[in-house]
Amino acid sequence: MAGLCVAVVALGGDLAVSAFYGWSAMNNLLIAGLITLGGFVTGFVGYKRVAQSNRRAIRFELDQINAGAQDAARHSD
């Protein structure tokens, strides 16, 4: 979904720049397609990196919680 969102924004940006300079985006479909594909790949890779970072942070926090629970169990005996 992130890749699709960035691809749409990239295509919208391409259409806006084309309209500003008076270029016909329909005459440059290869460029529009490459920009859209680049946007999709950027969004996809960015999402994967953020998701991996989030999983790593969750794992770290759970390890900290479990370590605290083990310490508390040792001290309560």
All heavy atoms as a GROMACS GRO file, in nm:
protein
  566
    1MET      N    1   0.083  -0.119   0.000
    1MET     CA    2   0.000   0.000   0.000
    1MET      C    3   0.088   0.125   0.000
    1MET      O    4   0.056   0.223  -0.067
    1MET     CB    5  -0.092  -0.003   0.122
    1MET     CG    6  -0.190   0.111   0.124
    1MET     SD    7  -0.294   0.124  -0.021
    1MET     CE    8  -0.423   0.013   0.020
    2ALA      N    9   0.198   0.121   0.076
    2ALA     CA   10   0.287   0.237   0.079
    2ALA      C   11   0.347   0.263  -0.058
    2ALA      O   12   0.358   0.378  -0.102
    2ALA     CB   13   0.398   0.215   0.183
    3GLY      N   14   0.384   0.156  -0.128
    3GLY     CA   15   0.439   0.171  -0.262
    3GLY      C   16   0.339   0.234  -0.357
    3GLY      O   17   0.372   0.321  -0.437
    4LEU      N   18   0.214   0.192  -0.347
    4LEU     CA   19   0.109   0.246  -0.432
    4LEU      C   20   0.086   0.395  -0.403
    4LEU      O   21   0.072   0.475  -0.496
    4LEU     CB   22  -0.020   0.168  -0.413
    4LEU     CG   23  -0.138   0.210  -0.498
    4LEU    CD1   24  -0.107   0.190  -0.646
    4LEU    CD2   25  -0.261   0.133  -0.459
    5CYS      N   26   0.085   0.430  -0.276
    5CYS     CA   27   0.063   0.571  -0.239
    5CYS      C   28   0.176   0.660  -0.292
    5CYS      O   29   0.150   0.768  -0.348
    5CYS     CB   30   0.053   0.584  -0.087
    5CYS     SG   31  -0.097   0.513  -0.019
    6VAL      N   32   0.300   0.617  -0.276
    6VAL     CA   33   0.412   0.698  -0.325
    6VAL      C   34   0.411   0.702  -0.477
    6VAL      O   35   0.444   0.806  -0.536
    6VAL     CB   36   0.546   0.644  -0.269
    6VAL    CG1   37   0.663   0.721  -0.326
    6VAL    CG2   38   0.548   0.653  -0.117
    7ALA      N   39   0.371   0.593  -0.542
    7ALA     CA   40   0.364   0.592  -0.688
    7ALA      C   41   0.261   0.693  -0.738
    7ALA      O   42   0.286   0.765  -0.835
    7ALA     CB   43   0.329   0.452  -0.737
    8VAL      N   44   0.147   0.701  -0.671
    8VAL     CA   45   0.043   0.797  -0.711
    8VAL      C   46   0.091   0.940  -0.690
    8VAL      O   47   0.070   1.027  -0.776
    8VAL     CB   48  -0.088   0.770  -0.635
    8VAL    CG1   49  -0.188   0.883  -0.654
    8VAL    CG2   50  -0.150   0.638  -0.680
    9VAL      N   51   0.158   0.964  -0.580
    9VAL     CA   52   0.212   1.099  -0.555
    9VAL      C   53   0.318   1.134  -0.658
    9VAL      O   54   0.323   1.247  -0.709
    9VAL     CB   55   0.268   1.108  -0.411
    9VAL    CG1   56   0.346   1.237  -0.391
    9VAL    CG2   57   0.155   1.098  -0.310
   10ALA      N   58   0.404   1.037  -0.692
   10ALA     CA   59   0.507   1.063  -0.794
   10ALA      C   60   0.444   1.092  -0.930
   10ALA      O   61   0.487   1.183  -1.001
   10ALA     CB   62   0.601   0.943  -0.803
   11LEU      N   63   0.341   1.015  -0.965
   11LEU     CA   64   0.273   1.040  -1.092
   11LEU      C   65   0.205   1.176  -1.091
   11LEU      O   66   0.210   1.250  -1.189
   11LEU     CB   67   0.171   0.930  -1.121
   11LEU     CG   68   0.093   0.943  -1.251
   11LEU    CD1   69   0.188   0.941  -1.370
   11LEU    CD2   70  -0.008   0.832  -1.262
   12GLY      N   71   0.142   1.212  -0.980
   12GLY     CA   72   0.080   1.344  -0.968
   12GLY      C   73   0.183   1.455  -0.981
   12GLY      O   74   0.158   1.558  -1.045
   13GLY      N   75   0.299   1.435  -0.920
   13GLY     CA   76   0.406   1.534  -0.934
   13GLY      C   77   0.453   1.545  -1.077
   13GLY      O   78   0.479   1.656  -1.126
   14ASP      N   79   0.466   1.433  -1.145
   14ASP     CA   80   0.505   1.435  -1.286
   14ASP      C   81   0.401   1.509  -1.370
   14ASP      O   82   0.437   1.591  -1.456
   14ASP     CB   83   0.522   1.293  -1.338
   14ASP     CG   84   0.560   1.289  -1.485
   14ASP    OD1   85   0.649   1.367  -1.526
   14ASP    OD2   86   0.500   1.209  -1.559
   15LEU      N   87   0.274   1.482  -1.345
   15LEU     CA   88   0.169   1.551  -1.420
   15LEU      C   89   0.169   1.701  -1.392
   15LEU      O   90   0.148   1.782  -1.482
   15LEU     CB   91   0.033   1.490  -1.390
   15LEU     CG   92   0.013   1.346  -1.437
   15LEU    CD1   93  -0.122   1.292  -1.387
   15LEU    CD2   94   0.023   1.337  -1.588
   16ALA      N   95   0.194   1.739  -1.266
   16ALA     CA   96   0.197   1.881  -1.230
   16ALA      C   97   0.314   1.952  -1.299
   16ALA      O   98   0.298   2.063  -1.353
   16ALA     CB   99   0.206   1.897  -1.079
   17VAL      N  100   0.430   1.890  -1.297
   17VAL     CA  101   0.548   1.951  -1.362
   17VAL      C  102   0.525   1.958  -1.513
   17VAL      O  103   0.558   2.059  -1.576
   17VAL     CB  104   0.676   1.871  -1.327
   17VAL    CG1  105   0.793   1.915  -1.414
   17VAL    CG2  106   0.711   1.887  -1.181
   18SER      N  107   0.469   1.852  -1.569
   18SER     CA  108   0.441   1.853  -1.713
   18SER      C  109   0.343   1.964  -1.750
   18SER      O  110   0.362   2.034  -1.850
   18SER     CB  111   0.382   1.718  -1.757
   18SER     OG  112   0.477   1.616  -1.739
   19ALA      N  113   0.240   1.982  -1.669
   19ALA     CA  114   0.142   2.088  -1.697
   19ALA      C  115   0.205   2.226  -1.682
   19ALA      O  116   0.176   2.317  -1.760
   19ALA     CB  117   0.022   2.074  -1.604
   20PHE      N  118   0.292   2.241  -1.583
   20PHE     CA  119   0.357   2.371  -1.560
   20PHE      C  120   0.442   2.412  -1.681
   20PHE      O  121   0.442   2.528  -1.722
   20PHE     CB  122   0.443   2.365  -1.434
   20PHE     CG  123   0.514   2.494  -1.403
   20PHE    CD1  124   0.446   2.600  -1.346
   20PHE    CD2  125   0.648   2.509  -1.433
   20PHE    CE1  126   0.511   2.720  -1.318
   20PHE    CE2  127   0.714   2.628  -1.406
   20PHE     CZ  128   0.645   2.734  -1.347
   21TYR      N  129   0.516   2.316  -1.735
   21TYR     CA  130   0.603   2.348  -1.847
   21TYR      C  131   0.534   2.332  -1.983
   21TYR      O  132   0.596   2.353  -2.087
   21TYR     CB  133   0.729   2.260  -1.843
   21TYR     CG  134   0.825   2.304  -1.736
   21TYR    CD1  135   0.844   2.229  -1.620
   21TYR    CD2  136   0.897   2.422  -1.749
   21TYR    CE1  137   0.931   2.269  -1.522
   21TYR    CE2  138   0.984   2.464  -1.651
   21TYR     CZ  139   1.002   2.388  -1.538
   21TYR     OH  140   1.087   2.429  -1.440
   22GLY      N  141   0.408   2.294  -1.984
   22GLY     CA  142   0.335   2.282  -2.109
   22GLY      C  143   0.366   2.156  -2.188
   22GLY      O  144   0.342   2.150  -2.308
   23TRP      N  145   0.421   2.055  -2.121
   23TRP     CA  146   0.450   1.928  -2.188
   23TRP      C  147   0.327   1.839  -2.181
   23TRP      O  148   0.251   1.844  -2.085
   23TRP     CB  149   0.566   1.856  -2.122
   23TRP     CG  150   0.694   1.933  -2.117
   23TRP    CD1  151   0.737   2.025  -2.206
   23TRP    CD2  152   0.795   1.923  -2.017
   23TRP    NE1  153   0.859   2.074  -2.170
   23TRP    CE2  154   0.898   2.013  -2.053
   23TRP    CE3  155   0.810   1.848  -1.903
   23TRP    CZ2  156   1.013   2.027  -1.977
   23TRP    CZ3  157   0.924   1.863  -1.828
   23TRP    CH2  158   1.025   1.951  -1.865
   24SER      N  159   0.311   1.756  -2.277
   24SER     CA  160   0.202   1.659  -2.276
   24SER      C  161   0.254   1.530  -2.212
   24SER      O  162   0.345   1.466  -2.264
   24SER     CB  163   0.152   1.631  -2.417
   24SER     OG  164   0.058   1.528  -2.414
   25ALA      N  165   0.196   1.494  -2.100
   25ALA     CA  166   0.239   1.372  -2.032
   25ALA      C  167   0.205   1.249  -2.115
   25ALA      O  168   0.274   1.147  -2.105
   25ALA     CB  169   0.174   1.363  -1.894
   26MET      N  170   0.103   1.257  -2.197
   26MET     CA  171   0.065   1.143  -2.281
   26MET      C  172   0.169   1.116  -2.389
   26MET      O  173   0.180   1.004  -2.438
   26MET     CB  174  -0.072   1.168  -2.345
   26MET     CG  175  -0.186   1.176  -2.245
   26MET     SD  176  -0.196   1.029  -2.140
   26MET     CE  177  -0.259   0.911  -2.257
   27ASN      N  178   0.246   1.217  -2.426
   27ASN     CA  179   0.352   1.198  -2.524
   27ASN      C  180   0.479   1.142  -2.460
   27ASN      O  181   0.571   1.104  -2.532
   27ASN     CB  182   0.385   1.330  -2.595
   27ASN     CG  183   0.272   1.377  -2.683
   27ASN    OD1  184   0.189   1.297  -2.724
   27ASN    ND2  185   0.269   1.506  -2.712
   28ASN      N  186   0.486   1.143  -2.331
   28ASN     CA  187   0.604   1.095  -2.259
   28ASN      C  188   0.565   0.986  -2.158
   28ASN      O  189   0.597   0.994  -2.041
   28ASN     CB  190   0.671   1.212  -2.185
   28ASN     CG  191   0.717   1.320  -2.279
   28ASN    OD1  192   0.785   1.292  -2.377
   28ASN    ND2  193   0.678   1.444  -2.252
   29LEU      N  194   0.496   0.885  -2.206
   29LEU     CA  195   0.448   0.779  -2.118
   29LEU      C  196   0.561   0.698  -2.056
   29LEU      O  197   0.549   0.651  -1.943
   29LEU     CB  198   0.353   0.686  -2.193
   29LEU     CG  199   0.217   0.746  -2.227
   29LEU    CD1  200   0.133   0.647  -2.306
   29LEU    CD2  201   0.145   0.788  -2.100
   30LEU      N  202   0.672   0.682  -2.128
   30LEU     CA  203   0.784   0.607  -2.073
   30LEU      C  204   0.840   0.678  -1.951
   30LEU      O  205   0.865   0.615  -1.847
   30LEU     CB  206   0.894   0.588  -2.178
   30LEU     CG  207   1.019   0.513  -2.130
   30LEU    CD1  208   0.982   0.371  -2.089
   30LEU    CD2  209   1.125   0.513  -2.238
   31ILE      N  210   0.855   0.809  -1.960
   31ILE     CA  211   0.906   0.886  -1.846
   31ILE      C  212   0.808   0.881  -1.730
   31ILE      O  213   0.848   0.858  -1.615
   31ILE     CB  214   0.934   1.032  -1.888
   31ILE    CG1  215   1.050   1.036  -1.988
   31ILE    CG2  216   0.966   1.119  -1.767
   31ILE    CD1  217   1.074   1.169  -2.052
   32ALA      N  218   0.680   0.897  -1.759
   32ALA     CA  219   0.578   0.890  -1.653
   32ALA      C  220   0.578   0.751  -1.589
   32ALA      O  221   0.566   0.738  -1.466
   32ALA     CB  222   0.440   0.922  -1.709
   33GLY      N  223   0.591   0.648  -1.669
   33GLY     CA  224   0.595   0.512  -1.616
   33GLY      C  225   0.718   0.488  -1.528
   33GLY      O  226   0.709   0.424  -1.423
   34LEU      N  227   0.832   0.537  -1.572
   34LEU     CA  228   0.955   0.520  -1.493
   34LEU      C  229   0.948   0.597  -1.361
   34LEU      O  230   0.993   0.547  -1.257
   34LEU     CB  231   1.077   0.564  -1.574
   34LEU     CG  232   1.114   0.474  -1.692
   34LEU    CD1  233   1.227   0.536  -1.773
   34LEU    CD2  234   1.149   0.335  -1.644
   35ILE      N  235   0.892   0.716  -1.364
   35ILE     CA  236   0.876   0.794  -1.241
   35ILE      C  237   0.780   0.724  -1.147
   35ILE      O  238   0.805   0.714  -1.025
   35ILE     CB  239   0.830   0.937  -1.274
   35ILE    CG1  240   0.944   1.014  -1.339
   35ILE    CG2  241   0.780   1.009  -1.149
   35ILE    CD1  242   0.908   1.149  -1.392
   36THR      N  243   0.672   0.671  -1.200
   36THR     CA  244   0.575   0.598  -1.118
   36THR      C  245   0.638   0.472  -1.060
   36THR      O  246   0.620   0.441  -0.942
   36THR     CB  247   0.450   0.563  -1.201
   36THR    OG1  248   0.396   0.684  -1.255
   36THR    CG2  249   0.346   0.494  -1.117
   37LEU      N  250   0.711   0.398  -1.141
   37LEU     CA  251   0.779   0.277  -1.093
   37LEU      C  252   0.882   0.312  -0.986
   37LEU      O  253   0.892   0.243  -0.884
   37LEU     CB  254   0.846   0.205  -1.210
   37LEU     CG  255   0.922   0.077  -1.175
   37LEU    CD1  256   0.824  -0.028  -1.121
   37LEU    CD2  257   0.996   0.025  -1.296
   38GLY      N  258   0.957   0.419  -1.008
   38GLY     CA  259   1.054   0.463  -0.907
   38GLY      C  260   0.985   0.501  -0.777
   38GLY      O  261   1.035   0.470  -0.668
   39GLY      N  262   0.871   0.565  -0.786
   39GLY     CA  263   0.795   0.600  -0.666
   39GLY      C  264   0.747   0.477  -0.593
   39GLY      O  265   0.753   0.469  -0.470
   40PHE      N  266   0.700   0.376  -0.669
   40PHE     CA  267   0.653   0.253  -0.606
   40PHE      C  268   0.767   0.182  -0.534
   40PHE      O  269   0.752   0.140  -0.419
   40PHE     CB  270   0.592   0.159  -0.711
   40PHE     CG  271   0.547   0.029  -0.652
   40PHE    CD1  272   0.426   0.020  -0.589
   40PHE    CD2  273   0.628  -0.084  -0.658
   40PHE    CE1  274   0.383  -0.100  -0.532
   40PHE    CE2  275   0.587  -0.203  -0.603
   40PHE     CZ  276   0.464  -0.211  -0.539
   41VAL      N  277   0.880   0.170  -0.599
   41VAL     CA  278   0.996   0.102  -0.538
   41VAL      C  279   1.042   0.177  -0.414
   41VAL      O  280   1.072   0.116  -0.310
   41VAL     CB  281   1.109   0.085  -0.641
   41VAL    CG1  282   1.237   0.039  -0.575
   41VAL    CG2  283   1.068  -0.011  -0.750
   42THR      N  284   1.046   0.310  -0.421
   42THR     CA  285   1.087   0.390  -0.306
   42THR      C  286   0.992   0.369  -0.189
   42THR      O  287   1.036   0.349  -0.075
   42THR     CB  288   1.091   0.539  -0.344
   42THR    OG1  289   1.184   0.556  -0.451
   42THR    CG2  290   1.133   0.625  -0.227
   43GLY      N  291   0.863   0.373  -0.213
   43GLY     CA  292   0.766   0.351  -0.107
   43GLY      C  293   0.772   0.212  -0.050
   43GLY      O  294   0.763   0.191   0.072
   44PHE      N  295   0.790   0.111  -0.136
   44PHE     CA  296   0.797  -0.028  -0.092
   44PHE      C  297   0.919  -0.052  -0.005
   44PHE      O  298   0.910  -0.110   0.104
   44PHE     CB  299   0.798  -0.121  -0.213
   44PHE     CG  300   0.796  -0.266  -0.178
   44PHE    CD1  301   0.679  -0.326  -0.138
   44PHE    CD2  302   0.911  -0.343  -0.187
   44PHE    CE1  303   0.675  -0.461  -0.106
   44PHE    CE2  304   0.908  -0.476  -0.155
   44PHE     CZ  305   0.791  -0.536  -0.114
   45VAL      N  306   1.035  -0.006  -0.051
   45VAL     CA  307   1.159  -0.025   0.025
   45VAL      C  308   1.154   0.054   0.156
   45VAL      O  309   1.194   0.003   0.261
   45VAL     CB  310   1.281   0.016  -0.060
   45VAL    CG1  311   1.408   0.022   0.023
   45VAL    CG2  312   1.299  -0.080  -0.176
   46GLY      N  313   1.102   0.175   0.150
   46GLY     CA  314   1.090   0.255   0.273
   46GLY      C  315   1.000   0.188   0.375
   46GLY      O  316   1.031   0.183   0.494
   47TYR      N  317   0.888   0.132   0.330
   47TYR     CA  318   0.798   0.063   0.422
   47TYR      C  319   0.865  -0.059   0.483
   47TYR      O  320   0.852  -0.085   0.603
   47TYR     CB  321   0.670   0.020   0.349
   47TYR     CG  322   0.585  -0.070   0.434
   47TYR    CD1  323   0.508  -0.017   0.538
   47TYR    CD2  324   0.583  -0.207   0.415
   47TYR    CE1  325   0.432  -0.100   0.618
   47TYR    CE2  326   0.507  -0.289   0.494
   47TYR     CZ  327   0.432  -0.235   0.596
   47TYR     OH  328   0.357  -0.318   0.676
   48LYS      N  329   0.935  -0.137   0.402
   48LYS     CA  330   1.002  -0.257   0.454
   48LYS      C  331   1.106  -0.219   0.560
   48LYS      O  332   1.119  -0.288   0.662
   48LYS     CB  333   1.070  -0.335   0.340
   48LYS     CG  334   0.971  -0.405   0.251
   48LYS     CD  335   0.897  -0.511   0.329
   48LYS     CE  336   0.806  -0.590   0.241
   48LYS     NZ  337   0.729  -0.689   0.313
   49ARG      N  338   1.180  -0.112   0.538
   49ARG     CA  339   1.281  -0.069   0.637
   49ARG      C  340   1.215  -0.024   0.767
   49ARG      O  341   1.261  -0.057   0.876
   49ARG     CB  342   1.367   0.043   0.581
   49ARG     CG  343   1.466  -0.006   0.480
   49ARG     CD  344   1.560   0.104   0.440
   49ARG     NE  345   1.657   0.053   0.346
   49ARG     CZ  346   1.759   0.122   0.303
   49ARG    NH1  347   1.775   0.248   0.342
   49ARG    NH2  348   1.843   0.070   0.217
   50VAL      N  349   1.108   0.051   0.756
   50VAL     CA  350   1.039   0.098   0.877
   50VAL      C  351   0.976  -0.019   0.951
   50VAL      O  352   0.981  -0.026   1.074
   50VAL     CB  353   0.933   0.205   0.840
   50VAL    CG1  354   0.841   0.234   0.957
   50VAL    CG2  355   1.001   0.332   0.794
   51ALA      N  356   0.918  -0.113   0.878
   51ALA     CA  357   0.856  -0.230   0.941
   51ALA      C  358   0.962  -0.314   1.013
   51ALA      O  359   0.939  -0.363   1.124
   51ALA     CB  360   0.784  -0.315   0.836
   52GLN      N  361   1.077  -0.331   0.952
   52GLN     CA  362   1.185  -0.408   1.015
   52GLN      C  363   1.234  -0.336   1.141
   52GLN      O  364   1.257  -0.400   1.244
   52GLN     CB  365   1.301  -0.427   0.918
   52GLN     CG  366   1.416  -0.506   0.975
   52GLN     CD  367   1.531  -0.518   0.878
   52GLN    OE1  368   1.542  -0.440   0.784
   52GLN    NE2  369   1.617  -0.614   0.900
   53SER      N  370   1.248  -0.207   1.134
   53SER     CA  371   1.290  -0.129   1.251
   53SER      C  372   1.188  -0.139   1.363
   53SER      O  373   1.223  -0.151   1.481
   53SER     CB  374   1.311   0.017   1.211
   53SER     OG  375   1.344   0.094   1.322
   54ASN      N  376   1.060  -0.137   1.327
   54ASN     CA  377   0.954  -0.149   1.426
   54ASN      C  378   0.957  -0.286   1.493
   54ASN      O  379   0.943  -0.297   1.615
   54ASN     CB  380   0.818  -0.124   1.362
   54ASN     CG  381   0.707  -0.123   1.462
   54ASN    OD1  382   0.723  -0.071   1.572
   54ASN    ND2  383   0.594  -0.179   1.424
   55ARG      N  384   0.974  -0.392   1.414
   55ARG     CA  385   0.983  -0.527   1.472
   55ARG      C  386   1.102  -0.538   1.566
   55ARG      O  387   1.093  -0.600   1.672
   55ARG     CB  388   0.992  -0.631   1.361
   55ARG     CG  389   0.860  -0.656   1.291
   55ARG     CD  390   0.867  -0.777   1.201
   55ARG     NE  391   0.966  -0.765   1.096
   55ARG     CZ  392   0.944  -0.711   0.977
   55ARG    NH1  393   0.823  -0.664   0.948
   55ARG    NH2  394   1.038  -0.705   0.887
   56ARG      N  395   1.215  -0.480   1.529
   56ARG     CA  396   1.334  -0.482   1.614
   56ARG      C  397   1.309  -0.410   1.744
   56ARG      O  398   1.348  -0.457   1.852
   56ARG     CB  399   1.451  -0.418   1.538
   56ARG     CG  400   1.585  -0.454   1.594
   56ARG     CD  401   1.700  -0.398   1.510
   56ARG     NE  402   1.686  -0.422   1.368
   56ARG     CZ  403   1.691  -0.328   1.275
   56ARG    NH1  404   1.711  -0.202   1.307
   56ARG    NH2  405   1.677  -0.359   1.147
   57ALA      N  406   1.240  -0.296   1.739
   57ALA     CA  407   1.209  -0.220   1.860
   57ALA      C  408   1.113  -0.297   1.950
   57ALA      O  409   1.130  -0.298   2.073
   57ALA     CB  410   1.150  -0.084   1.824
   58ILE      N  411   1.014  -0.362   1.892
   58ILE     CA  412   0.919  -0.442   1.971
   58ILE      C  413   0.992  -0.556   2.040
   58ILE      O  414   0.971  -0.583   2.159
   58ILE     CB  415   0.805  -0.495   1.881
   58ILE    CG1  416   0.713  -0.380   1.840
   58ILE    CG2  417   0.726  -0.604   1.952
   58ILE    CD1  418   0.612  -0.419   1.735
   59ARG      N  419   1.080  -0.624   1.966
   59ARG     CA  420   1.157  -0.734   2.024
   59ARG      C  421   1.244  -0.685   2.140
   59ARG      O  422   1.252  -0.749   2.245
   59ARG     CB  423   1.244  -0.797   1.915
   59ARG     CG  424   1.267  -0.943   1.933
   59ARG     CD  425   1.339  -1.007   1.814
   59ARG     NE  426   1.268  -0.988   1.688
   59ARG     CZ  427   1.321  -0.930   1.580
   59ARG    NH1  428   1.443  -0.884   1.580
   59ARG    NH2  429   1.249  -0.918   1.470
   60PHE      N  430   1.308  -0.570   2.123
   60PHE     CA  431   1.393  -0.513   2.227
   60PHE      C  432   1.310  -0.480   2.352
   60PHE      O  433   1.351  -0.512   2.464
   60PHE     CB  434   1.464  -0.388   2.176
   60PHE     CG  435   1.545  -0.319   2.281
   60PHE    CD1  436   1.667  -0.370   2.321
   60PHE    CD2  437   1.499  -0.202   2.339
   60PHE    CE1  438   1.742  -0.306   2.417
   60PHE    CE2  439   1.573  -0.138   2.437
   60PHE     CZ  440   1.695  -0.189   2.476
   61GLU      N  441   1.195  -0.418   2.332
   61GLU     CA  442   1.110  -0.383   2.446
   61GLU      C  443   1.059  -0.507   2.519
   61GLU      O  444   1.056  -0.510   2.642
   61GLU     CB  445   0.993  -0.297   2.401
   61GLU     CG  446   1.034  -0.157   2.361
   61GLU     CD  447   0.918  -0.074   2.312
   61GLU    OE1  448   0.802  -0.122   2.318
   61GLU    OE2  449   0.942   0.039   2.270
   62LEU      N  450   1.020  -0.609   2.444
   62LEU     CA  451   0.974  -0.732   2.508
   62LEU      C  452   1.087  -0.800   2.585
   62LEU      O  453   1.066  -0.853   2.695
   62LEU     CB  454   0.917  -0.828   2.404
   62LEU     CG  455   0.781  -0.789   2.348
   62LEU    CD1  456   0.740  -0.884   2.236
   62LEU    CD2  457   0.676  -0.785   2.456
   63ASP      N  458   1.208  -0.796   2.531
   63ASP     CA  459   1.322  -0.851   2.604
   63ASP      C  460   1.347  -0.775   2.734
   63ASP      O  461   1.378  -0.835   2.836
   63ASP     CB  462   1.448  -0.848   2.518
   63ASP     CG  463   1.444  -0.950   2.404
   63ASP    OD1  464   1.360  -1.042   2.410
   63ASP    OD2  465   1.525  -0.935   2.310
   64GLN      N  466   1.332  -0.643   2.729
   64GLN     CA  467   1.350  -0.562   2.850
   64GLN      C  468   1.243  -0.593   2.954
   64GLN      O  469   1.271  -0.603   3.073
   64GLN     CB  470   1.348  -0.412   2.816
   64GLN     CG  471   1.463  -0.368   2.730
   64GLN     CD  472   1.596  -0.386   2.800
   64GLN    OE1  473   1.610  -0.353   2.916
   64GLN    NE2  474   1.693  -0.439   2.729
   65ILE      N  475   1.119  -0.610   2.908
   65ILE     CA  476   1.009  -0.643   3.000
   65ILE      C  477   1.033  -0.780   3.062
   65ILE      O  478   1.018  -0.798   3.183
   65ILE     CB  479   0.874  -0.639   2.926
   65ILE    CG1  480   0.838  -0.495   2.890
   65ILE    CG2  481   0.764  -0.702   3.010
   65ILE    CD1  482   0.721  -0.482   2.796
   66ASN      N  483   1.072  -0.877   2.981
   66ASN     CA  484   1.096  -1.012   3.033
   66ASN      C  485   1.214  -1.015   3.129
   66ASN      O  486   1.212  -1.087   3.229
   66ASN     CB  487   1.118  -1.110   2.918
   66ASN     CG  488   0.992  -1.134   2.839
   66ASN    OD1  489   0.881  -1.118   2.891
   66ASN    ND2  490   1.006  -1.171   2.713
   67ALA      N  491   1.320  -0.938   3.099
   67ALA     CA  492   1.435  -0.933   3.189
   67ALA      C  493   1.394  -0.871   3.323
   67ALA      O  494   1.436  -0.918   3.429
   67ALA     CB  495   1.547  -0.853   3.126
   68GLY      N  496   1.311  -0.769   3.320
   68GLY     CA  497   1.263  -0.707   3.445
   68GLY      C  498   1.176  -0.801   3.525
   68GLY      O  499   1.182  -0.806   3.647
   69ALA      N  500   1.094  -0.880   3.457
   69ALA     CA  501   1.007  -0.976   3.525
   69ALA      C  502   1.090  -1.086   3.589
   69ALA      O  503   1.061  -1.131   3.700
   69ALA     CB  504   0.906  -1.035   3.428
   70GLN      N  505   1.196  -1.130   3.521
   70GLN     CA  506   1.282  -1.234   3.577
   70GLN      C  507   1.358  -1.181   3.699
   70GLN      O  508   1.374  -1.252   3.798
   70GLN     CB  509   1.379  -1.285   3.472
   70GLN     CG  510   1.313  -1.367   3.364
   70GLN     CD  511   1.408  -1.403   3.251
   70GLN    OE1  512   1.522  -1.358   3.249
   70GLN    NE2  513   1.358  -1.481   3.157
   71ASP      N  514   1.404  -1.058   3.694
   71ASP     CA  515   1.472  -0.997   3.810
   71ASP      C  516   1.376  -0.984   3.927
   71ASP      O  517   1.414  -1.012   4.042
   71ASP     CB  518   1.528  -0.860   3.773
   71ASP     CG  519   1.650  -0.868   3.683
   71ASP    OD1  520   1.710  -0.977   3.674
   71ASP    OD2  521   1.683  -0.766   3.620
   72ALA      N  522   1.255  -0.944   3.900
   72ALA     CA  523   1.155  -0.929   4.008
   72ALA      C  524   1.123  -1.065   4.070
   72ALA      O  525   1.104  -1.075   4.192
   72ALA     CB  526   1.028  -0.864   3.954
   73ALA      N  527   1.116  -1.170   3.988
   73ALA     CA  528   1.087  -1.304   4.040
   73ALA      C  529   1.202  -1.355   4.125
   73ALA      O  530   1.180  -1.420   4.229
   73ALA     CB  531   1.061  -1.399   3.924
   74ARG      N  532   1.325  -1.324   4.089
   74ARG     CA  533   1.441  -1.366   4.168
   74ARG      C  534   1.446  -1.296   4.303
   74ARG      O  535   1.482  -1.355   4.403
   74ARG     CB  536   1.570  -1.339   4.092
   74ARG     CG  537   1.617  -1.458   4.013
   74ARG     CD  538   1.756  -1.436   3.957
   74ARG     NE  539   1.736  -1.428   3.811
   74ARG     CZ  540   1.787  -1.336   3.733
   74ARG    NH1  541   1.863  -1.242   3.782
   74ARG    NH2  542   1.764  -1.336   3.605
   75HIS      N  543   1.411  -1.169   4.306
   75HIS     CA  544   1.418  -1.090   4.429
   75HIS      C  545   1.301  -1.117   4.522
   75HIS      O  546   1.307  -1.086   4.640
   75HIS     CB  547   1.426  -0.941   4.397
   75HIS     CG  548   1.557  -0.904   4.332
   75HIS    ND1  549   1.677  -0.910   4.399
   75HIS    CD2  550   1.585  -0.864   4.206
   75HIS    CE1  551   1.775  -0.872   4.316
   75HIS    NE2  552   1.720  -0.844   4.198
   76SER      N  553   1.192  -1.175   4.472
   76SER     CA  554   1.077  -1.199   4.557
   76SER      C  555   1.091  -1.328   4.636
   76SER      O  556   1.015  -1.354   4.728
   76SER     CB  557   0.948  -1.203   4.476
   76SER     OG  558   0.949  -1.315   4.390
   77ASP      N  559   1.186  -1.413   4.601
   77ASP     CA  560   1.204  -1.541   4.672
   77ASP      C  561   1.268  -1.523   4.804
   77ASP      O  562   1.321  -1.468   4.871
   77ASP     CB  563   1.290  -1.638   4.588
   77ASP     CG  564   1.214  -1.686   4.466
   77ASP    OD1  565   1.091  -1.685   4.469
   77ASP    OD2  566   1.282  -1.723   4.369
   0.00000   0.00000   0.00000
